[in-house]
Amino acid sequence: MADALFRSIGMQLSVPLYKAEAVDRGANLDNIDVPLNDRAWLKEQFAEIRKLPEEEERLKRIEEIVHWTDPGPGGFYDDLGNLLLQPHLVRGPGFEKDPAFLRSTLVDFGYKGGRISWWNSATSLYDEPLELHYTGLDSSARYKLRVLYASDVPSRKIRLVADDSTEIHPLMPKTIPPKPLEFELPPETTKSGELKLNWFREPGLGDNGRGCHVTEVWLMKVLAPVRK
C-alpha cells in the first residue's frame, strides 16, 4: 500500500524507501515494528544490571525499575505526557478560550527512546509557565521533589520555582539521556498544606515557543528514620 501511495500521489511513508524528510515527519512505515511498551528500555537496563559486580547493587537497580512510578507513602506521582495521569497539572483556559494554547498547557512529543513515558511531555509555550498545584499536604512534614525532563530540544534550558518566590533550581539544560533529578523542598513551601510549582524556559527566546518540557514528577514525603 505504501508503494502504491508513493506512485499515485507521492506520499513518502519511509525515509530509506521513499526519501521522506524524517521518521517523525510522517514516515510511519519506519516505526511499524517499534514496541508500544517499555521492552527496549528494559532490555537496556537488564544488560547494564548484569554487568554490576555486586548482587546488592543488582537488586537495588531492579527495585528501582519495579517501583519506578511509586512516590512512597504520602507521596504523589504525575506522568505529564499521559492525559489520564496528570492530576496536579494546571491546564489553563483550554482550547475554547485559548485556541492557540498561549496560556494553556498541552501534551507535546519529546524524547525519542527510553521509557514510553518519555515520549511525551506536558509543555507551555513561549514565556508562559507550566504549573503543578498540590493540596492536602502534611504541613508538618518535609518533602523532596524528583523530576525528569525528556525533550527533543534538550539544549533549551528550564527553571523551577516554588510558590512564586523560592527557586528550586536555576536555568539548566536537560540531561541526555533523561534521568530523574532530586531536590529538597524548603519547609516553608509546603507548610500551608499546598504547593505550587512553576517551570519556565529561557525568557524571550521566541522561535516556535517550545522547550518547557516536563515529563515525570514525584513529590515524595521525607519519612523520619525508624528508631531502634
MARTI-854013 format. One record per residue (C-alpha): residue number from 0; x, y, z; residue in one letter. Coordinates in pm, 1 decimal, padded with zeros to 6 digits. Each point is the difference from the previous one (the first is absolute). Layout:
BEGIN
R,num,x,y,z,residu
R,NUM,X,Y,Z,a
...
END
This chain:
BEGIN
R,num,x,y,z,residu
R,0,00000.0,00000.0,00000.0,m
R,1,00284.8,00241.2,00085.3,a
R,2,00152.4,-00062.1,-00342.1,d
R,3,-00332.9,00059.3,-00171.9,a
R,4,-00051.9,00326.9,00189.2,l
R,5,00349.2,00115.0,-00094.6,f
R,6,-00056.0,-00076.9,-00368.4,r
R,7,-00348.3,00150.5,-00016.5,s
R,8,00023.3,00315.2,00214.0,i
R,9,00364.6,00019.0,00108.4,g
R,10,-00067.9,-00083.5,00364.9,m
R,11,00335.2,-00065.2,00172.8,q
R,12,-00058.3,-00245.3,00284.4,l
R,13,00364.6,-00106.6,00042.5,s
R,14,00335.3,00177.9,00008.8,v
R,15,00214.5,-00272.6,-00165.1,p
R,16,-00266.2,-00118.6,-00245.3,l
R,17,-00172.7,00322.7,-00105.1,y
R,18,00237.7,00275.2,00118.9,k
R,19,-00232.5,00142.0,00263.3,a
R,20,00140.6,00298.8,00189.6,e
R,21,00023.1,-00177.6,00338.3,a
R,22,-00149.5,-00289.4,00193.9,v
R,23,-00196.1,00241.4,00220.6,d
R,24,-00131.4,00190.2,-00303.4,r
R,25,-00254.1,-00257.0,-00110.5,g
R,26,00230.5,-00289.6,-00093.7,a
R,27,-00201.1,-00235.1,00219.3,n
R,28,00094.6,-00308.4,-00202.4,l
R,29,00347.0,00019.8,00159.7,d
R,30,-00155.7,-00026.8,00347.7,n
R,31,-00232.8,-00289.2,-00073.0,i
R,32,00198.4,-00243.6,00218.6,d
R,33,00070.6,00235.7,00292.1,v
R,34,-00137.3,-00164.2,00319.3,p
R,35,-00276.5,00197.1,00169.7,l
R,36,00129.0,-00082.2,00347.4,n
R,37,00325.5,00030.4,00196.4,d
R,38,00158.2,-00316.4,-00144.5,r
R,39,00295.1,00171.3,-00170.5,a
R,40,00080.3,00210.3,00307.8,w
R,41,-00030.8,-00301.3,00229.6,l
R,42,00241.9,-00202.2,-00214.5,k
R,43,00254.3,00282.0,00027.8,e
R,44,-00045.9,00017.9,00376.5,q
R,45,00035.5,-00376.2,00047.2,f
R,46,00317.9,-00002.5,-00210.1,a
R,47,00148.8,00268.0,00226.8,e
R,48,-00114.4,-00180.8,00314.7,i
R,49,00172.5,-00322.3,-00107.9,r
R,50,00331.0,00187.6,-00012.4,k
R,51,-00021.5,00115.0,00362.7,l
R,52,00246.4,-00192.1,00218.6,p
R,53,-00203.9,-00016.6,00322.3,e
R,54,-00334.1,-00174.8,00051.0,e
R,55,-00111.8,00279.2,00233.1,e
R,56,00049.8,00255.4,-00277.7,e
R,57,-00189.5,-00216.4,-00248.6,r
R,58,-00294.7,-00042.4,00237.3,l
R,59,-00009.0,00373.8,00068.4,k
R,60,-00022.5,00080.2,-00372.0,r
R,61,-00275.3,-00258.8,-00050.9,i
R,62,-00189.9,00149.8,00294.1,e
R,63,00023.8,00345.5,-00160.6,e
R,64,-00144.6,-00131.6,-00326.5,i
R,65,-00286.1,-00189.2,00166.7,v
R,66,-00100.4,00301.4,00210.8,h
R,67,00079.4,00269.0,-00258.6,w
R,68,-00331.7,00184.8,00035.5,t
R,69,-00039.5,-00053.6,00377.0,d
R,70,00044.0,00328.4,00193.7,p
R,71,-00010.2,-00178.7,00335.3,g
R,72,-00242.7,00048.4,00292.4,p
R,73,-00164.0,00341.5,-00005.0,g
R,74,00148.2,00081.6,-00340.5,g
R,75,-00134.8,00087.8,-00344.2,f
R,76,00096.9,-00094.5,-00355.9,y
R,77,-00089.3,00163.8,-00332.2,d
R,78,00076.0,-00136.6,-00347.0,d
R,79,-00046.7,00333.0,-00173.9,l
R,80,-00001.2,-00137.4,-00353.5,g
R,81,-00301.6,-00217.5,00083.0,n
R,82,-00333.5,00183.9,00013.7,l
R,83,-00130.9,-00254.7,00251.7,l
R,84,00294.3,00029.9,00241.6,l
R,85,00051.2,00373.6,00051.0,q
R,86,-00233.6,00082.2,00293.3,p
R,87,00208.2,00294.0,00124.9,h
R,88,00048.3,00174.9,-00333.5,l
R,89,-00166.0,00341.9,-00027.7,v
R,90,-00133.2,-00010.3,-00353.9,r
R,91,-00094.2,00365.4,-00048.3,g
R,92,-00294.1,00142.2,-00197.5,p
R,93,-00004.4,-00279.3,-00260.1,g
R,94,-00073.9,-00009.4,-00371.0,f
R,95,-00334.8,00182.9,-00002.1,e
R,96,00142.1,00313.6,00164.5,k
R,97,00361.7,-00041.3,-00108.6,d
R,98,00009.5,-00180.4,-00338.5,p
R,99,00369.7,00080.1,-00056.1,a
R,100,00089.6,-00142.4,00344.7,f
R,101,00197.1,00311.9,00087.9,l
R,102,-00126.6,-00014.5,00360.9,r
R,103,-00093.1,-00369.4,00018.1,s
R,104,00203.3,-00316.8,00038.7,t
R,105,00014.8,-00267.2,-00265.4,l
R,106,00162.6,-00339.5,-00049.1,v
R,107,00296.9,00015.3,-00235.6,d
R,108,00218.7,-00267.4,-00157.5,f
R,109,00337.1,-00035.4,00165.6,g
R,110,00298.8,-00227.2,00036.5,y
R,111,00049.7,-00280.4,-00251.0,k
R,112,00078.3,-00317.7,00192.1,g
R,113,00001.9,-00117.4,00359.9,g
R,114,-00322.0,-00059.8,00191.1,r
R,115,-00323.2,00069.1,-00185.4,i
R,116,-00080.5,00256.5,00270.2,s
R,117,00290.7,00203.6,-00145.1,w
R,118,-00149.0,00019.5,-00348.4,w
R,119,-00243.7,00275.7,00100.5,n
R,120,00015.7,00286.2,00248.5,s
R,121,-00219.1,00278.1,00129.1,a
R,122,00109.1,00337.2,-00129.1,t
R,123,-00087.9,00366.3,-00007.7,s
R,124,00089.6,00233.7,-00284.3,l
R,125,00231.3,00300.8,-00011.4,y
R,126,00034.2,00174.2,00340.5,d
R,127,-00314.0,-00152.7,00153.7,e
R,128,00088.9,-00217.7,00302.1,p
R,129,-00102.2,-00362.4,00036.4,l
R,130,-00172.9,-00044.3,00335.6,e
R,131,-00072.0,-00286.7,00240.4,l
R,132,-00215.0,00054.0,00309.3,h
R,133,-00019.0,-00232.1,00302.1,y
R,134,-00246.6,00008.2,00289.5,t
R,135,-00047.4,-00213.2,00310.2,g
R,136,00368.2,-00012.4,00091.5,l
R,137,00121.5,-00072.5,00352.2,d
R,138,00095.4,00347.0,00123.7,s
R,139,00233.8,-00145.1,00263.3,s
R,140,00191.0,-00225.4,-00241.8,a
R,141,00301.6,00053.4,-00221.3,r
R,142,-00027.2,-00072.7,-00371.3,y
R,143,00242.4,-00050.9,-00283.9,k
R,144,-00061.8,00021.2,-00370.8,l
R,145,00114.2,-00238.7,-00269.6,r
R,146,-00043.4,00123.6,-00355.6,v
R,147,00092.8,-00134.0,-00341.7,l
R,148,00041.2,00218.3,-00306.8,y
R,149,-00017.6,-00184.0,-00334.0,a
R,150,00002.3,00217.1,-00309.9,s
R,151,00095.6,00010.1,-00365.7,d
R,152,00151.8,00344.4,00069.4,v
R,153,00218.5,-00071.9,00306.3,p
R,154,00220.0,00306.4,-00051.0,s
R,155,-00289.3,00233.9,00081.6,r
R,156,00041.6,00064.4,00369.8,k
R,157,-00269.7,-00034.2,00264.2,i
R,158,-00048.1,00160.2,00343.8,r
R,159,-00215.4,-00107.9,00295.9,l
R,160,-00159.4,00230.5,00259.7,v
R,161,-00222.2,-00093.7,00296.9,a
R,162,-00279.0,00225.7,00127.5,d
R,163,00100.0,00285.7,-00232.4,d
R,164,00309.1,00091.6,00202.5,s
R,165,00221.6,-00296.7,00092.4,t
R,166,00235.0,-00113.5,-00274.9,e
R,167,00043.5,-00377.7,00010.0,i
R,168,00252.7,00000.3,-00280.7,h
R,169,00125.4,00269.8,-00239.3,p
R,170,-00004.8,-00020.9,-00378.2,l
R,171,00163.2,-00326.6,-00102.6,m
R,172,00017.3,-00217.6,-00313.5,p
R,173,-00184.1,-00331.4,-00000.2,k
R,174,00202.7,-00317.6,00045.5,t
R,175,00064.8,-00240.6,-00287.8,i
R,176,-00091.9,-00276.1,00047.4,p
R,177,-00280.2,00109.2,00233.8,p
R,178,00041.9,-00082.7,00367.7,k
R,179,-00190.4,00091.7,00317.4,p
R,180,00132.6,00299.0,00194.3,l
R,181,-00077.0,00050.6,00369.5,e
R,182,-00037.9,00323.7,00195.1,f
R,183,-00075.1,00065.0,00366.5,e
R,184,-00295.6,00234.0,00046.6,l
R,185,00034.0,00269.0,00267.5,p
R,186,-00260.1,-00058.2,00277.1,p
R,187,-00161.4,00339.2,-00060.6,e
R,188,-00112.5,-00110.5,-00347.2,t
R,189,-00232.8,-00269.2,00141.6,t
R,190,-00086.4,00122.6,00351.9,k
R,191,-00338.7,00131.3,-00119.9,s
R,192,-00098.8,-00348.5,-00117.5,g
R,193,00019.2,00113.9,-00362.5,e
R,194,00279.3,00030.1,-00253.6,l
R,195,00024.4,00179.0,-00332.5,k
R,196,00278.8,-00085.7,-00243.0,l
R,197,00076.3,00205.3,-00310.9,n
R,198,00242.7,-00088.8,-00277.6,w
R,199,00135.0,00259.7,-00242.5,f
R,200,00210.2,-00022.6,-00310.5,r
R,201,00253.8,00270.5,-00083.9,e
R,202,-00192.0,00328.9,-00034.4,p
R,203,-00019.6,00183.2,-00329.4,g
R,204,00115.0,-00286.2,-00223.2,l
R,205,-00286.6,00034.1,-00244.6,g
R,206,00030.5,-00261.9,-00281.0,d
R,207,-00277.2,-00264.2,00016.4,n
R,208,-00054.0,00043.2,00374.7,g
R,209,00098.9,-00356.3,00093.5,r
R,210,00249.6,-00116.9,00261.2,g
R,211,-00177.9,00007.9,00337.5,c
R,212,-00042.0,-00378.9,00005.4,h
R,213,-00072.1,-00177.3,00331.0,v
R,214,-00049.5,-00374.9,-00023.7,t
R,215,-00027.5,-00171.6,00339.0,e
R,216,-00032.8,00150.2,00349.2,v
R,217,00011.2,-00172.1,00338.7,w
R,218,-00082.4,00197.9,00316.4,l
R,219,00134.5,-00220.5,00278.9,m
R,220,-00057.3,00028.8,00372.2,k
R,221,00323.0,-00024.7,00198.0,v
R,222,-00063.3,-00261.6,00266.1,l
R,223,00167.1,00023.0,00338.7,a
R,224,00254.4,-00277.6,00064.0,p
R,225,-00127.4,-00290.1,00207.2,v
R,226,00151.7,-00003.3,00348.2,r
R,227,00141.6,-00332.4,00111.2,k
END
